[in-house]
């Protein structure tokens, strides 16, 4: 099975941790370019496209027989198809959670827009050696939505000076038995990614709980991490 991975260096490295090339019967190709030519995709069985939310028109490149996993942490899969101006589904499409530190987990978080594709998804995940969790096709999926909302609430607490970063992180770990605190998670996921997930969810739902905290927005605009 030939698998093409379209990703930046960070997510390419995380992909290799989840699906090691050594000892695998699959052939992997890693492309970091935003632009593709047909020859790069022609022999491909499966594509993991971590960047497609930026270039939904790329869906038109894929052939009907191909299977494409689209990073849908900030965009609904059905919306991508519509935005690309495609009638129906150009190929077999699955959404997946492609955020840093959330991809390389025992369970692959996925969505689909055609329920008839679930058997194919099951077969592919078995061949790749990963469990999967099927979630609703919506902006933020499940894990990104929950974690980013927790991080946003923690930012409001920090902004109001109710508690410091370390106290909030420690309180979360001790109080909920979470493996990481919200600011540790924010740094690992990436402040910019957290911002974009929240922004996408707020634009989609208009719910106040997803409105980006000004402190988090400032961190995003200035390219800063949280000092944990």
N, C-alpha and C positions, 0 to 999 in steps of 0.2 A: 504494500500500500504506500503510495507516494503522498506525503503530507507537506503542504507549503504553509509556512508561518510568516505572516506579514506583521511585523512588530518592530518597535525600537529595541535598542540593545538591552534595556532593563527587562522587558517582558520576554524577549527571546531567551534570556538567561533563565528566567523563571519557568518558561515553558520546558527548557531542557532539564530542569530539576524535577518537574512533574512527569515528563515523558522522556526519560534518558535514551540517548541514541545508542549507547553501548549495549550490546546484547539484544537489540530490537531487530525484528524482521522488517520493520518499516524503513522507508527512505525519507529523510527530512531535507527540506530546502528552506533556508531562512532568508527573507528579503526585507531590507530596511527601507527600500525606496517607496515613495508615495505613488509613483507612477508605474504602471505595469504595461507589458505588451502581451499579446495573445500567446506568444511562444512560451512565456514563463508559466502560464496556467494550463496550457493544453494537456499535458500528461498528468495533471493533478487529480487525485482521487478525493482528497479532503483539504480544505483550506481553513486555517484559523486566522481570521482577520481581526487583529487587535485595533486597527486604525480606521475601520470602515465607517464609524460614526462621524468621522470628519469628511468622508468621501462616499456618501451613499450611492452616488452614480456608478460606483465601481461594481455594484450588483449586476449591471448589464454586461460585464465582462465574462461572467461565469456561465458555463454550459449547463444544460438541463440535467446532465448525468452527474454533475459534481455536487459534493456536499460542502456547504460553507457554514462555518461557525462564526457568527458576527458578535463582536463585543458590544453588548447592549446595556452596559451599566448606566449610560446616560441617554439612551434613545430606545424607544419601543421598536421592536423588529418590524411589526406591521407598518409603522410610520416610515421606516427606512425604505420599504418596498414602494410605498406610495410616493415618497419624496424622489425616489429614483425614476418615477414616471413609468413603472413597469406594470403591465397588465398581468395579473396572476403572479405566480411564483416562478422566477427564472430558473431556479434550481432547488435542491433540498436545503432549506435554511433552518438553522438553529441559532438562538441567541445564547450567549454565555457571559458569565461574570469575569471580565478580563482586567480587573483592577490589580495593581501591585499588592502582593502579600495575600490576596484573596483568591488568586488563581491556583497557586500550588497548594492545594488542600486535597485530602482523600476523596472528597466529593466535589464533582464538577457541577456548578449551578447553571442550569440551562432552561431555555424556554423554546417554544415552537408556535407556529401559527397554523399549522396543518396537523390535526390530531392523527391523521393517517401515517405520519412520519415517526411516531413514537417507537414502533418496532425497529425501524432502521437506526434510530438513536440508540436504543438498547444494544443492538448488535455492534455498533461502532464503539460504544463505550466499553463493551466486553473485550473487543479486540485491542483497544488501547490500554486496557487494564485499569480503568477508573470507574468508581461508582459515580452515580449522578443523581441530582435532585431536580425534578421538573417543577418549575415555578411558573406563575402567570406571566404572560407577555405584557409587561408594563414598565414604565420608566423606573429605574432604580432597582428592579428585580426585588429580592428580599434582603439579602445580607448587606449590600451597599446602602439600601434605603434605611435599614435599622441602624447600622453603624454610623452613617453620616448624620442621622438625626441625633444620635447620642452625642457625637462630637460637637454638633452645633449647640446643643443644650449646655454642654460643658463650657463652650466658649462664652455663652451668656453668663454663666456662673463666674467665670474668670473675669469677664468684662466688668461685672458688678462688684468685683473684689470680695466676693463672699468667701472664696477659698483660692489657694494657689494651685499651680499646675500639678506639683507633686502630690499635694493633699487630695486633689480631685482624682488623679490616677490611682493612688493607693486606695482611696475610699471605694472606687468602682471595683477594683480587684477584690478587696476584702468583703464588700457588701453584696456583690453579685457573683463572685467567683469567676469573673471574666479573666482570661489569660493576660489581657493588656488593659491599660487605662485608655480613655478617649484620646488623650494627646499623644500617647505612644502610637495608637492606631492611626491618628491623623498624619503623623510623620512617615509611617510605613506605607500607608495608602498613597500619600502625597497630598499636601494641602490643596494644590490646584485641582486634583481629582475630586477631593471632598467638595470643594466649592462647585465644581461643574455638575456633580451629582445632585447637590441640593438645588442649584439653580434650575436644572432640568426638571426636577420634581416639583418645584414651586411653579414653574411655567406651565407644567402639565396639570396640576391640581388646584393651584391658587390657595392652598392650605397654609395658614400662618406658621404651622410647626416646621415647615420646610424653608421658611424665609431666612436667608443667610444672615448670621450674626455679623454686625459691623466689624467686630474684632477679627473674625475669620476672613472676611472680605479684605481687610487691610493686610493680613498675612499673605493672602493670595496675591494681591496687587504688588506687594513689595518682595515677593518671592522668598519669604521667611518661613522657617520651620518653628515649631514650638520648642522652647528650651526645657527639655525634660531631664 
